[in-house]
């Protein structure tokens, strides 16, 4: 493992202080993986602003021994209401069985990490921490290793057929100082299919890891509207391995939040596989600090595969948006089709968008592209709408919806896409002036 260079004694001291404060789990089928993860974390150390992939995002809120946040948070407005789904609820990072539905569902096996880890044998033993460990190359991700070493709550989901209905992981925050650490493992067997919804705010500070293995010919759909808590600090890691002929699709909507960093490492391991990841961030600094970072790595290691990265950010009143995205095409990954676009719409002159798009290609028969743009509201389009009697605030809202439409289009289910669009419309409506 190529750890960052360390010449900072204070950082080493902070890393050891973070470890010393941990209540490390013991025993269970995860014991070996946790020990390896702790060793990785100690070797890598806590990241700092001098690390290449943290130079635009200050990791201090995640590195602190205790959450260092204010007490302003909102109860999340429900989303996907009225849809047929199986609800699994976590409150401040702890599973709430009373608020959850019966986990029995055709085509799916569901277990709690805290209960399953009492045994020495489980199907998740081969996966827990495995994709996270693979995802530490070529860029180290210390907070993911910290999660693997310490998480005691999460879901172990094995999909053996077509899930009878979507699974809905609902996060709720009830305490102003909750520090939620969750680790989910999802395995889709050959030909299986699952739609997984993640909504809400796990805690005042959250560290969530999801490892997803998509088997041959399987289909995985992931929708993640993150919560509206103003003082939330959230870091997420999505690690996926996509087998031959399989489909992986993930969409994230982020509105509000003091500090959010969503990382994804997707390894396309089988011929003919497809991986799409998209996101929309809505940030208004009038609510307080808004800093949003998408850091994405897609690794093409097979032939005739396709990937798409589509990210849109709408920023105003001093909000900050970051996008760091990379497509790696390995030797032999011929006929790769890789596409990446990151765009921001700045609704004033005080907001900022920083982007670092990357391509690294070692095959000669590929079609890969990336682009990144930053701009303001199109004044010509705005004038056109206003000249036809549309009030300015409504006209701006229409143009914002048009701007994010490409990202929403990545959601295949029309009903869920409509729910996401309604959430964006609600955010815009509350900001009309």
C-alpha positions as CSV (number, residue, x, y, z in Angstrom):
1,X,0.0,0.0,0.0
2,X,1.4,3.4,-1.0
3,X,0.6,5.5,2.0
4,X,1.0,9.3,1.8
5,X,4.3,10.7,2.9
6,X,4.3,11.6,6.6
7,X,6.5,14.4,8.0
8,X,3.9,15.7,10.5
9,X,4.2,14.4,14.0
10,X,0.9,16.0,14.9
11,X,-0.9,13.9,12.4
12,X,0.6,10.7,13.7
13,X,-0.4,11.8,17.2
14,X,-3.9,12.5,16.1
15,X,-4.2,9.1,14.4
16,X,-3.1,7.3,17.6
17,X,-5.5,9.5,19.6
18,X,-8.4,8.5,17.3
19,X,-7.5,4.8,17.7
20,X,-7.1,5.1,21.5
21,X,-10.6,6.5,21.8
22,X,-12.2,3.6,19.9
23,X,-14.2,0.8,21.5
24,X,-13.1,-1.9,19.1
25,X,-15.3,-4.9,18.5
26,X,-14.0,-8.3,19.4
27,X,-14.6,-11.8,18.0
28,X,-17.1,-12.8,15.3
29,X,-16.6,-13.6,11.6
30,X,-15.4,-10.0,11.0
31,X,-12.4,-10.3,13.4
32,X,-9.7,-10.9,10.8
33,X,-11.0,-8.3,8.5
34,X,-11.3,-5.7,11.3
35,X,-7.7,-6.3,12.4
36,X,-6.4,-5.9,8.9
37,X,-8.5,-2.7,8.5
38,X,-7.1,-1.2,11.7
39,X,-3.6,-2.0,10.5
40,X,-4.4,-0.2,7.2
41,X,-5.7,2.8,9.0
42,X,-2.7,3.0,11.3
43,X,-0.4,2.8,8.3
44,X,-2.3,5.4,6.3
45,X,-3.0,7.7,9.1
46,X,-5.6,10.4,9.2
47,X,-5.6,12.5,6.0
48,X,-4.6,16.1,5.9
49,X,-5.0,19.1,3.5
50,X,-1.7,18.3,2.0
51,X,-3.0,14.9,0.7
52,X,-3.8,15.2,-3.0
53,X,-7.5,14.1,-2.7
54,X,-8.1,16.2,0.4
55,X,-6.7,19.5,-0.6
56,X,-10.1,21.0,-1.4
57,X,-12.0,19.4,1.6
58,X,-10.9,19.8,5.2
59,X,-11.1,16.4,6.9
60,X,-11.0,17.8,10.4
61,X,-14.7,17.1,11.2
62,X,-14.2,13.4,10.4
63,X,-10.8,13.2,12.0
64,X,-11.8,14.6,15.4
65,X,-12.2,12.1,18.3
66,X,-15.7,13.5,19.0
67,X,-18.2,15.2,16.7
68,X,-17.6,18.9,16.7
69,X,-20.9,20.2,15.3
70,X,-23.7,22.6,16.3
71,X,-27.2,21.6,17.4
72,X,-29.3,22.7,14.4
73,X,-30.9,19.8,12.6
74,X,-34.2,19.1,10.9
75,X,-36.5,16.1,10.9
76,X,-36.3,14.9,7.4
77,X,-39.4,15.2,5.3
78,X,-40.5,11.8,4.1
79,X,-39.7,10.7,0.6
80,X,-40.8,7.7,-1.4
81,X,-44.0,7.7,0.6
82,X,-46.8,5.6,-0.8
83,X,-44.3,3.4,-2.7
84,X,-44.3,-0.3,-2.1
85,X,-41.0,-1.0,-0.2
86,X,-39.6,-2.8,2.9
87,X,-38.5,-0.3,5.5
88,X,-35.4,-0.8,7.7
89,X,-34.8,2.0,10.2
90,X,-31.7,3.2,12.0
91,X,-31.9,5.9,14.6
92,X,-28.6,7.6,15.5
93,X,-26.8,4.7,13.9
94,X,-28.7,2.0,15.8
95,X,-31.2,-0.4,14.2
96,X,-34.7,0.2,15.4
97,X,-36.6,-3.1,15.0
98,X,-39.9,-1.7,16.2
99,X,-40.0,1.0,13.5
100,X,-38.9,-1.4,10.8
101,X,-40.9,-3.8,8.7
102,X,-40.6,-7.6,9.0
103,X,-37.4,-8.3,7.1
104,X,-38.8,-11.5,5.5
105,X,-39.0,-10.9,1.8
106,X,-39.0,-13.2,-1.2
107,X,-35.6,-13.3,-3.0
108,X,-33.6,-11.6,-0.2
109,X,-31.9,-12.6,3.0
110,X,-31.4,-9.8,5.5
111,X,-29.4,-9.9,8.7
112,X,-28.1,-7.3,11.1
113,X,-24.3,-7.0,11.4
114,X,-24.5,-6.7,15.2
115,X,-26.4,-10.0,15.4
116,X,-24.7,-12.0,12.6
117,X,-21.2,-11.1,13.9
118,X,-21.7,-13.2,17.0
119,X,-21.0,-16.3,14.9
120,X,-17.7,-17.4,13.3
121,X,-19.3,-18.4,10.0
122,X,-21.5,-16.3,7.7
123,X,-21.8,-15.8,3.9
124,X,-20.6,-12.2,4.4
125,X,-17.3,-13.3,5.9
126,X,-15.7,-13.4,2.4
127,X,-16.9,-9.9,1.6
128,X,-16.8,-7.8,4.8
129,X,-13.9,-5.4,4.3
130,X,-12.7,-7.1,1.1
131,X,-14.0,-4.5,-1.4
132,X,-12.9,-1.7,0.9
133,X,-9.4,-3.2,1.0
134,X,-9.3,-3.4,-2.8
135,X,-10.6,0.1,-3.0
136,X,-7.5,1.5,-1.2
137,X,-5.5,1.4,-4.4
138,X,-4.3,3.6,-6.1
139,X,-5.7,6.2,-3.6
140,X,-5.9,5.5,0.1
141,X,-9.2,6.0,1.9
142,X,-8.4,6.1,5.6
143,X,-12.0,6.7,6.9
144,X,-13.2,3.7,5.0
145,X,-10.6,1.5,6.8
146,X,-11.6,3.1,10.1
147,X,-15.2,2.2,9.4
148,X,-14.4,-1.5,8.6
149,X,-12.4,-1.7,11.8
150,X,-15.0,-0.2,14.1
151,X,-18.6,-0.6,12.7
152,X,-20.9,-2.8,14.7
153,X,-24.2,-1.8,13.0
154,X,-25.2,-2.4,9.4
155,X,-27.1,-4.7,7.2
156,X,-26.0,-7.9,5.4
157,X,-28.2,-8.3,2.4
158,X,-28.0,-11.4,0.1
159,X,-30.2,-11.3,-3.0
160,X,-30.8,-14.7,-4.6
161,X,-33.5,-13.7,-7.1
162,X,-35.6,-10.7,-8.0
163,X,-36.4,-8.9,-4.8
164,X,-40.2,-8.8,-4.3
165,X,-40.0,-5.1,-3.6
166,X,-37.4,-2.4,-3.0
167,X,-35.5,-2.3,0.3
168,X,-35.6,1.1,2.1
169,X,-32.9,1.9,4.6
170,X,-34.2,4.9,6.5
171,X,-31.8,6.9,8.7
172,X,-33.1,9.1,11.5
173,X,-31.2,11.5,13.7
174,X,-32.6,12.2,17.2
175,X,-29.5,13.5,19.1
176,X,-27.4,16.5,18.3
177,X,-24.1,14.7,19.1
178,X,-24.7,11.3,17.6
179,X,-21.7,9.6,15.9
180,X,-23.1,7.0,13.5
181,X,-20.8,4.3,12.0
182,X,-22.6,1.9,9.7
183,X,-21.2,-0.9,7.4
184,X,-23.5,-2.6,4.9
185,X,-22.6,-5.6,2.7
186,X,-24.8,-6.4,-0.3
187,X,-24.3,-9.4,-2.5
188,X,-26.4,-10.1,-5.6
189,X,-26.2,-13.7,-6.9
190,X,-26.2,-14.5,-10.6
191,X,-29.2,-13.0,-12.3
192,X,-30.6,-11.4,-9.2
193,X,-32.1,-7.9,-9.0
194,X,-32.5,-5.3,-6.2
195,X,-33.5,-1.7,-5.8
196,X,-32.0,-0.2,-2.6
197,X,-33.2,3.1,-1.2
198,X,-31.1,5.0,1.4
199,X,-32.7,8.1,2.9
200,X,-32.2,10.5,5.8
201,X,-29.4,11.5,8.2
202,X,-27.7,8.7,10.1
203,X,-26.3,11.0,12.8
204,X,-24.7,14.4,13.6
205,X,-21.5,12.9,12.2
206,X,-21.8,9.8,10.0
207,X,-19.4,7.4,8.4
208,X,-21.2,4.9,6.2
209,X,-19.6,2.2,4.1
210,X,-21.5,0.0,1.6
211,X,-19.8,-2.9,-0.2
212,X,-21.7,-4.3,-3.2
213,X,-20.9,-7.4,-5.2
214,X,-23.1,-7.6,-8.3
215,X,-23.0,-11.1,-9.7
216,X,-23.1,-12.2,-13.3
217,X,-26.1,-10.8,-15.1
218,X,-27.5,-9.2,-11.9
219,X,-29.0,-5.7,-11.7
220,X,-28.5,-3.3,-8.8
221,X,-30.3,0.1,-8.5
222,X,-29.4,2.4,-5.7
223,X,-31.1,5.7,-4.8
224,X,-29.8,7.9,-2.0
225,X,-31.5,11.2,-1.1
226,X,-29.4,12.3,1.8
227,X,-30.9,14.1,4.8
228,X,-31.5,17.8,5.4
229,X,-29.7,18.3,8.7
230,X,-28.0,21.6,8.6
231,X,-25.0,20.8,10.9
232,X,-24.5,17.3,9.5
233,X,-21.0,16.0,8.7
234,X,-21.3,12.9,6.5
235,X,-18.7,10.7,4.7
236,X,-19.8,7.8,2.7
237,X,-17.9,5.1,0.7
238,X,-19.6,3.0,-1.9
239,X,-17.4,0.1,-3.1
240,X,-18.7,-2.1,-5.9
241,X,-17.5,-5.0,-8.0
242,X,-19.5,-5.6,-11.2
243,X,-19.4,-9.0,-12.9
244,X,-20.0,-10.1,-16.5
245,X,-23.1,-8.7,-18.0
246,X,-24.2,-7.1,-14.8
247,X,-25.7,-3.6,-14.2
248,X,-24.8,-1.2,-11.4
249,X,-26.6,2.2,-11.1
250,X,-26.4,4.7,-8.2
251,X,-27.9,8.1,-7.8
252,X,-27.4,10.5,-4.9
253,X,-29.3,13.7,-4.0
254,X,-27.7,16.0,-1.4
255,X,-29.5,19.0,0.0
256,X,-28.1,21.0,3.0
257,X,-25.5,19.6,5.3
258,X,-22.4,21.4,6.6
259,X,-19.9,18.9,5.2
260,X,-20.6,15.9,2.9
261,X,-18.1,13.8,1.1
262,X,-19.4,10.9,-1.0
263,X,-16.7,8.5,-2.3
264,X,-17.2,5.7,-4.7
265,X,-14.9,3.0,-6.1
266,X,-16.5,0.8,-8.8
267,X,-14.5,-2.0,-10.3
268,X,-15.9,-3.4,-13.6
269,X,-14.6,-6.9,-13.5
270,X,-16.6,-8.8,-16.1
271,X,-17.1,-8.4,-19.9
272,X,-20.2,-6.5,-21.0
273,X,-20.8,-4.9,-17.6
274,X,-22.4,-1.5,-17.1
275,X,-21.8,0.9,-14.2
276,X,-23.5,4.3,-14.0
277,X,-23.2,6.7,-11.0
278,X,-24.8,10.1,-10.8
279,X,-25.6,12.8,-8.3
280,X,-27.2,16.2,-7.7
281,X,-26.1,18.5,-4.9
282,X,-28.2,21.6,-3.9
283,X,-26.3,24.0,-1.6
284,X,-27.4,27.3,-0.1
285,X,-25.0,29.0,2.2
286,X,-27.7,31.1,3.8
287,X,-28.6,28.0,5.9
288,X,-25.0,27.8,7.1
289,X,-21.8,26.3,5.7
290,X,-22.4,24.0,2.7
291,X,-19.4,22.0,1.4
292,X,-20.1,19.0,-0.9
293,X,-17.5,16.7,-2.3
294,X,-18.0,13.8,-4.8
295,X,-14.8,11.7,-5.3
296,X,-15.4,8.9,-7.8
297,X,-13.1,6.2,-9.2
298,X,-14.3,3.8,-12.0
299,X,-11.9,1.0,-12.9
300,X,-12.4,-0.8,-16.2
301,X,-10.8,-4.2,-16.1
302,X,-12.9,-6.1,-18.8
303,X,-13.9,-5.8,-22.4
304,X,-17.0,-4.3,-24.0
305,X,-18.1,-2.4,-20.8
306,X,-19.7,1.0,-20.2
307,X,-19.5,3.5,-17.5
308,X,-21.1,6.9,-16.9
309,X,-20.5,9.6,-14.3
310,X,-23.1,12.4,-14.4
311,X,-22.8,15.0,-11.6
312,X,-24.6,18.4,-11.2
313,X,-24.3,20.9,-8.4
314,X,-26.5,24.0,-7.8
315,X,-24.8,26.4,-5.5
316,X,-25.6,29.8,-4.0
317,X,-24.7,32.1,-1.1
318,X,-21.1,31.0,-0.7
319,X,-21.7,27.2,-1.0
320,X,-18.8,25.1,-2.1
321,X,-18.9,22.1,-4.5
322,X,-16.1,19.7,-5.3
323,X,-15.9,16.9,-8.0
324,X,-12.9,14.5,-8.3
325,X,-13.6,11.8,-10.8
326,X,-11.4,9.3,-12.6
327,X,-11.8,6.7,-15.3
328,X,-9.1,4.0,-15.4
329,X,-9.0,1.7,-18.4
330,X,-6.6,-1.2,-17.8
331,X,-4.6,-3.1,-20.4
332,X,-6.9,-5.4,-22.3
333,X,-10.1,-3.6,-21.5
334,X,-10.9,-3.1,-25.1
335,X,-14.0,-1.4,-26.5
336,X,-14.5,0.5,-23.2
337,X,-17.1,3.2,-23.4
338,X,-16.4,5.6,-20.5
339,X,-18.2,9.0,-20.1
340,X,-17.8,11.6,-17.3
341,X,-19.4,15.0,-16.9
342,X,-19.4,17.3,-13.9
343,X,-21.2,20.7,-14.1
344,X,-22.1,23.4,-11.7
345,X,-24.7,26.1,-11.8
346,X,-23.6,29.1,-9.6
347,X,-26.6,31.2,-8.6
348,X,-24.4,34.1,-7.3
349,X,-20.7,35.2,-7.4
350,X,-19.9,34.0,-3.9
351,X,-20.1,30.2,-4.5
352,X,-17.4,28.0,-5.8
353,X,-17.0,24.8,-7.8
354,X,-13.7,23.0,-8.1
355,X,-13.3,20.0,-10.4
356,X,-10.5,17.5,-11.1
357,X,-11.6,15.1,-14.0
358,X,-9.1,12.4,-14.9
359,X,-8.6,9.7,-17.6
360,X,-5.9,7.0,-17.4
361,X,-6.1,4.7,-20.4
362,X,-3.9,1.7,-21.2
363,X,-6.0,0.2,-24.1
364,X,-6.2,1.4,-27.7
365,X,-9.8,0.6,-28.7
366,X,-11.8,2.8,-26.4
367,X,-14.3,5.6,-26.4
368,X,-13.7,7.8,-23.3
369,X,-14.5,11.4,-22.6
370,X,-14.8,13.8,-19.7
371,X,-15.9,17.4,-19.3
372,X,-16.5,19.9,-16.6
373,X,-18.2,23.3,-16.8
374,X,-19.2,26.1,-14.5
375,X,-21.7,28.7,-15.3
376,X,-24.6,31.0,-14.2
377,X,-28.2,31.1,-15.1
378,X,-28.7,31.5,-18.9
379,X,-29.9,35.1,-19.1
380,X,-31.3,34.6,-22.6
381,X,-33.4,31.7,-21.4
382,X,-34.4,33.6,-18.3
383,X,-35.5,36.6,-20.4
384,X,-37.5,34.3,-22.7
385,X,-39.5,32.8,-19.8
386,X,-40.0,36.2,-18.1
387,X,-41.2,37.7,-21.3
388,X,-44.0,35.1,-21.4
389,X,-45.2,36.1,-17.9
390,X,-43.2,33.6,-15.8
391,X,-42.1,35.2,-12.5
392,X,-38.3,35.4,-12.1
393,X,-38.2,32.9,-9.2
394,X,-40.3,30.4,-11.1
395,X,-38.3,30.9,-14.2
396,X,-35.0,30.3,-12.3
397,X,-36.5,27.1,-10.8
398,X,-37.5,25.8,-14.2
399,X,-33.9,26.4,-15.5
400,X,-32.4,24.7,-12.5
401,X,-34.7,21.6,-13.0
402,X,-33.6,21.6,-16.7
403,X,-29.9,21.8,-15.6
404,X,-30.2,18.7,-13.3
405,X,-32.4,16.7,-15.6
406,X,-29.5,14.7,-17.1
407,X,-28.6,13.4,-13.7
408,X,-32.2,12.5,-12.8
409,X,-32.5,10.7,-16.1
410,X,-30.1,8.1,-14.8
411,X,-32.9,6.8,-12.5
412,X,-34.7,4.1,-14.4
413,X,-37.8,3.9,-12.2
414,X,-40.1,6.7,-13.3
415,X,-41.9,6.9,-9.9
416,X,-38.7,7.2,-7.9
417,X,-37.4,9.8,-10.4
418,X,-40.6,11.8,-9.9
419,X,-40.1,11.7,-6.1
420,X,-36.5,13.0,-6.5
421,X,-37.7,15.8,-8.8
422,X,-40.4,16.7,-6.3
423,X,-37.8,17.0,-3.5
424,X,-35.7,19.3,-5.7
425,X,-38.8,21.4,-6.5
426,X,-39.5,21.6,-2.7
427,X,-35.9,22.9,-2.1
428,X,-36.3,25.5,-4.8
429,X,-39.7,26.6,-3.6
430,X,-38.3,27.3,-0.1
431,X,-35.7,29.6,-1.6
432,X,-37.8,31.9,-3.8
433,X,-37.4,35.5,-3.2
